[in-house]
Amino acid sequence: MSQVNKKTAQMTQLTLLIAILVVLTFTPLGFIQIPPVAITILHIPVIIGAIAMGPVCGGILGLAFGVLSMLKATFMGVSPVDLMFSPFASGAPIQSLIMCILPRVLLGVIAGVLYEALKGRLSNDALSIGVSAGVATLCHTILVMGCLWFFFSAIPLKEVFLTIVGVNGLLELGVGIVITIAVCKPLMKYLKTRIAV
């Protein structure tokens, strides 16, 4: 595949993943409801893109995720915590922007860098994908919750913070690892065959 075709294919893949992020953000498809918690799967396209296309693309997808979450909080936010993600409604625009963008960009970068560091070094590729997805998801959850705590005192009690990180974080971690491995393995095999053509 020529360099031009490779760039075109990568742009197409990025666009497709951003479109998936838009659908997941603005529809109920982005959440798995397991009362009393709702598990988000919005981070998964970012991780998949980062692992399949590298940390730069992961960072771009993370940026798209952050901007979309900010737009959703601004135009569709319902709870006080939702509004903290909107620089127009939180009363602290810089803090909201940092909280929306930084953890999401780092999510993609960490997943991509970690996968590149681990591939070929662990016993199999599924393990490299799973570890990368798990660590990136965990970092993302801790960073977002930490920003809510640090910037807004939105989670005043340590016990509440640990419960949210523990329950939601572990569920999102498990779902993220399983879906990422299930999608990345065949996707990367397909992409390799396309590059070889």
N, C-alpha and C positions, 0 to 999 in steps of 0.2 A: 504494500500500500504506500503510495507517495506521501510526502510530508503534508502536502495540501489536503489530500483526502483524509489523512489522519486527523488534521486540525478540524476539518469539517465534521468528521465523525464525532470528535470530542465535543465540539460545540452543540451538535445535535443531541448527544447524550446529556450534556449539562442542561440544555433547554428542556428536555423531557423530564429530568429529575426536578427541575424548578417547577414545571407544570404540575407534577405529582405533589410537590410541597404546597402549591396553591390550593389544589383540591383538598388535601388533607387538612390544611389550616382553616379553610372556610366552610367545611362540611363536617358532619359528625364522624366521617370515615377516619379522621385523625385520632380518634379516641376509642379505646376498648373499655366499655363500661363493665366493671366488676364491683357492684355495690359493696361497700360504700365508697370505693375509689374509682377514679377514671385514669387509665393508663394511656399516656400519649405515645404515639408511634411517629411523631413528626421528626424525631431525630434520626430515624432509620434511613431515609433517602440520603441524608447528608453523609452518614457513615458508609453506606453502599458506594456512593460516588467517590468518597475519599479513598476507599480501599481499591476500587476498580480503576480509578483515574489518577490517584495521587493526592498529596496534601494541598497543592495549590487549588485544584478543583474542589477539594473538600472545604477549603477556606471560603471559596466563592459560594458554594452551596450553603455553608454555615451563615454567611452574610445574608443570603436570600432568606433563610429560615428566620434570622433575627429581624429583618425588615418586615417580613410577613407577620411575625408575632406582634410587632409593634403596631402595624396597621390593624390587626384584629383587635388588639387591646384598645386602640383609639376609637374604632368604629363599632365594635361589637362587644366591648368589655362590659361585664355585668357585675362582677364582684369587686370589692375594694382592692383585692390583690391583682385582678386583671388590670385595673386602672393604673397601678404602679408601673406597668410595662409601657404606658403611654406617656411620652414626654409632654403631651398637651394636657393631660389630666392629672398627672402625679404630683405636680407642684415642685418637682425636682427633675427638670428635663435632662440634664447631663447624666445624672445617676440612672435614669430610665434608659437612656441611649446605651450607656455602658452595660447595663444589665441585659438589654435585648441583644446587643451585638457581640460583645466580647466572649461570653460563654459559648455562643453558637459558632462563631468563627473558630475558636479553639477546639470545639467538638470535631469539626472537619479536619483541622490541621493535625490534632493528636491522633485521630484514627488513621490518617494517611501516613504520617511519619512512623507510627508504631508498627503498622503493617509492613512498611518497607524495611524496617529494622528486623522484623521477626520472620518474614517469609524466607523459607529455605533453612532457617535455623531451628525451627520447632519440628516435631515429628511428622506433622502433616499440615497442609494448607488450611484445613478447616479450623485447626487449633489456633493458627496465626490470626485468622479472621475473627474467631470468637474472642480471643484475648484482646485484640485491637478494638472490637466493638464494645466489649465489656468495660475496658479501662476508659475509653472515650465517653461512654454513657455515664459512668460513675463520676468522672470529672465534671461533665456538663451539669448533672444533678446537683453536685456539691457547690459548683460555682453559682448557679442560679439561686439556690436556696441561701447560699452565703450572701449574695448581693441583696436579696430581700431582707435578710437579717441585718446586714451591715448598713445599708443605705436607708432603709425604711423602718427598721425595728418591727417588721411585719410579722416576725415569728419570735415573740418576746420570750417564750419559755424554752429552755434547752430541751426539755422532754418532748415538746410539740415538734421542734425542729428534728430531733432524732427519730420521732415517729414517722414524720413525713418522708424523711430521707430513707428510713428503714423500710416502710411499707411500699410507698410509691416507687422509691428508688430501686428496690430489689425486684419488684414486678417489671418495671421498665427495663432493668438490666437483663432479666431473663428473656423477656419478649424480644428485646433488641438483639441479643446474641443469637437466638434461634432463627429469627427472620433474616438477619444479615447473612448467616451461614447458608441458609436455604436459598437465598437469592444470589449471593456473590459467587458461590461455586459454579453454577451453570452459566452465569453472566460472564465471568472471567474466562471460562472455557470458550464461550462463543466469541468474545472479543479477541482472544488469541487466534482463533481460526480466521476471523475477519482481517486481522493485521497480516497474517501469513499470505492472504490472497493477493 
